[in-house]
Amino acid sequence: MDDMMSQFLEVFFEESFEGLDVMETALLELDSGDADLETINTIFRAAHSIKGGSATFGLGEVSEFTHLVETLLDEMRDGSRPVTAEAVNLLLQSVDCLREMLNASRDGGEPDRQRIEQLGRELHMLRDGDGGDGAGIPREEGETTAGEGEGCGWRIQFRPHANLFQTGNDPVRILRELADLGEMEVTADLSALPEFALMDPESSYCAWQITLRGPASREQIGEIFAWVEDDCDLGIEPLAAEVDEPEAAGVDQEGVEAEKSPPAIESPTDTEPAGSGTTPAAKPATRRARAGGEASSIRVGIDKVDDIINLVGELVITQSMLGQVGDRLEEGEEADSLLEKLFAGLAQLERNTRELQESVMRIRMLPISFVFNRFPRMVHDLSNKLGKQVELILSGDKTELDKTVMEKIGDPLVHLVRNAIDHGIEMPEERERAGKSPVGRVELNAYHKGGNIIIEISDDGKGLDAGKLLAKAWEKGLLPEGETLPDEKAYELIFHPGFSTAEEVSDVSGRGVGMDVVRKNINSLGGAVEIESQPGKGTRLTIRLPLTLSILDGQLVRVGEQTYVLPLTAIIESLEIDRRNVKAISGQMELYRLRDEFIPIIRLYELFGIEPDNTRLDEGLLVIVEGDGQHLGLLVDDLMAQQQVVIKSLEVNFKKVEGFSGATILGDGTVALILDISGLIKLARARAASMPGEAA
Amino acid sequence: MASILAVDDSASMRQMVVFTLRGAGYDVTEAADGEQALNLAKSRKFNLVLTDINMPKMDGIELTRRLRALPAYKFVPIITLTTESATDKKMEGKAAGATGWIVKPFNPNQLIATIKKVIG
């Protein structure tokens, strides 16, 4: 493919994926029976754009497949085909298939050919109403067969109709083009020209007799006249063979034919060996990792950009204002009178900076509907498959969150919604027996709270069974046989690695990704997930996520001369240590007793090998933090300010260090490391294990 | 420098067309649908209009019809972009007053060759 073309590919992909989303949403609307023409038109247009673009950008396979889809839609559009559930389902599958094909093209992978062919056949079958003779995707018909024995040239009669000019066509252009094909003689026929006084300057009166000598084919000439065919009388006859050599002309003509053989379409299926059709369908499309991982482009509303430009403008004003103060100081003006101006300027600078920061952060924020939008389709498919009736309610889908967070929360959410439908919602009969509506409800809700975004997934299904969970935990040895837990704690068991409550592993939920992975993913984003459930009433999962990954509300703590940052969200409380509550077990491990809970103490100075103010527990402060579902007490010398810090990646700037999630630069220019609670837990465990305990 | 109005609702196609034509030295203005194109065409005169057929708001056929009705566009070449399957669209375009068509898919060289033929 041309290099020139490849630079538009990225735009094409982005736009096509959007088009597919549009198609999907609209198709789901069609499904519910309110098929208005505009909806079908919208779907058609999206398909049409994908077809045109894919053909232009050399994705022949995509274009051919979309052609089938488009044909079907066209018939629906002009009313010659009813909108059936069957057709809509097939179209939905085609959307999936196209998405996969486009992904494969973009990432250099292989699409699932068998599926494409299968869908192609089904589309054909639906269209033709018969077996569609098993043909997969039709090839475009071959080029017109080589012209009839033309030899050395053509005699052409060209008599434009009076209205030729009205279409913007110009006979001179046509004659010029003909001249490029060979040696041309033209005689103008002016017999139709009226008297000057009667002449309409907007009409065409001339006609031409053209003799063209050369190896041009009839198609080439026809092509030149294609636009005006209906606006003129045209006669094209081969010249009687003269003394010229017909052999050579024949060869030449073949060359010409080859040159004009089909343009950009280059179907990968053509170049594949025939055996490739038998590639196992189960084999997933292999994908080359995209360079830079998730660092793809982002679409930003123009208002957000305008905001920033506006703020930068103000920043420039502030800068010039401060510059003036500086100049006047230099000129020896009284410092006192300028001090006020300086402070005013600095205050303005601070405001500008803060606003600019907020605006820039807003660029990365996208409405959560980007994630939510995939659920109607998923719920539709899943409930069909399971024979359940499910109503999906989405609210707060305009709530914005950071694009990176969004990309990472998508899969966990899918898993949770799947779980809600698969395990939560009962079969319609069962629901009726329990006195509930046969239609189950799954609700997704998102809203902002403090510096967090909260996403709730709730269902009105059968709820969790604490007894069953406990039994399972005993069976798996996760809990000593017979030990019980309060219900809330029992529910938490589902997040335990290797815990699955599905009695049978269904192909819906049991994909080897458990709730433990969901929680791990959420934790790795600096978030948390909580579960509430009521037997017979339903289950609600609440996910709390930071709005962004690049700024953190931090608590600065001091250990000796070092300053560390603790994520504020991880801190439960801070306290002065009462020695009486400290219990030492097996020498190294110290526990702090806090309201009937024993919390392991980590002496940060020990862990990091630095010189503290003191090593006595009761002279320091204990910060109780939570990570990976457990509590931990960190011994620090002092608590300092709370402030927002900008997270700098250690991996990018240095290397990954266990126990730290990143670093930041403080106001005085020093670097402070940001503590990673789960990393600290691991470090402390490793340390405890490597140090044989001494008897206390 | 000849001026061209390029109309297409697909950003990638439009970018390709615009990039190609600018590269060939034309002065190109873009529009994302017929309505936008018509307003632009009224505000200044273009030497050629290149338009997609299927577009939201106002399609290429209607745009052609409206342009031809404007005195300034009576003889201006209007070329539609159509897919090979849509033979009737070519004719519909012609009937609305289009000069001719370019069949999708086309590559940049084909595009430039066609435009050159029409406005040099």
Chai-1 contact restraints between the chains, C-beta under 6 A:
chainA,res_idxA,chainB,res_idxB,connection_type,confidence,min_distance_angstrom,max_distance_angstrom,comment,restraint_id
A,M4,B,P108,contact,1.0,0.0,6.0,A-B,restraint_1
A,F8,B,S12,contact,1.0,0.0,6.0,A-B,restraint_2
A,F8,B,Q15,contact,1.0,0.0,6.0,A-B,restraint_3
A,F8,B,M16,contact,1.0,0.0,6.0,A-B,restraint_4
A,V11,B,A11,contact,1.0,0.0,6.0,A-B,restraint_5
A,V11,B,S12,contact,1.0,0.0,6.0,A-B,restraint_6
A,V11,B,Q15,contact,1.0,0.0,6.0,A-B,restraint_7
A,F12,B,S12,contact,1.0,0.0,6.0,A-B,restraint_8
A,E15,B,A11,contact,1.0,0.0,6.0,A-B,restraint_9
A,E15,B,S12,contact,1.0,0.0,6.0,A-B,restraint_10
A,R45,B,N54,contact,1.0,0.0,6.0,A-B,restraint_11
A,H48,B,N54,contact,1.0,0.0,6.0,A-B,restraint_12
A,S49,B,S10,contact,1.0,0.0,6.0,A-B,restraint_13
A,G52,B,K104,contact,1.0,0.0,6.0,A-B,restraint_14
A,G53,B,S10,contact,1.0,0.0,6.0,A-B,restraint_15
A,G53,B,S12,contact,1.0,0.0,6.0,A-B,restraint_16
A,G53,B,M13,contact,1.0,0.0,6.0,A-B,restraint_17
A,A55,B,K104,contact,1.0,0.0,6.0,A-B,restraint_18
A,A55,B,P105,contact,1.0,0.0,6.0,A-B,restraint_19
A,T56,B,P105,contact,1.0,0.0,6.0,A-B,restraint_20
A,F165,B,F75,contact,1.0,0.0,6.0,A-B,restraint_21
A,T167,B,G97,contact,1.0,0.0,6.0,A-B,restraint_22
A,T167,B,T99,contact,1.0,0.0,6.0,A-B,restraint_23
A,G168,B,F75,contact,1.0,0.0,6.0,A-B,restraint_24
A,G168,B,V76,contact,1.0,0.0,6.0,A-B,restraint_25
A,G168,B,P77,contact,1.0,0.0,6.0,A-B,restraint_26
A,G168,B,I78,contact,1.0,0.0,6.0,A-B,restraint_27
A,G168,B,T99,contact,1.0,0.0,6.0,A-B,restraint_28
A,N169,B,T99,contact,1.0,0.0,6.0,A-B,restraint_29
A,E177,B,K117,contact,1.0,0.0,6.0,A-B,restraint_30
A,W227,B,G100,contact,1.0,0.0,6.0,A-B,restraint_31
A,P263,B,N107,contact,1.0,0.0,6.0,A-B,restraint_32
A,A264,B,P105,contact,1.0,0.0,6.0,A-B,restraint_33
A,A264,B,N107,contact,1.0,0.0,6.0,A-B,restraint_34
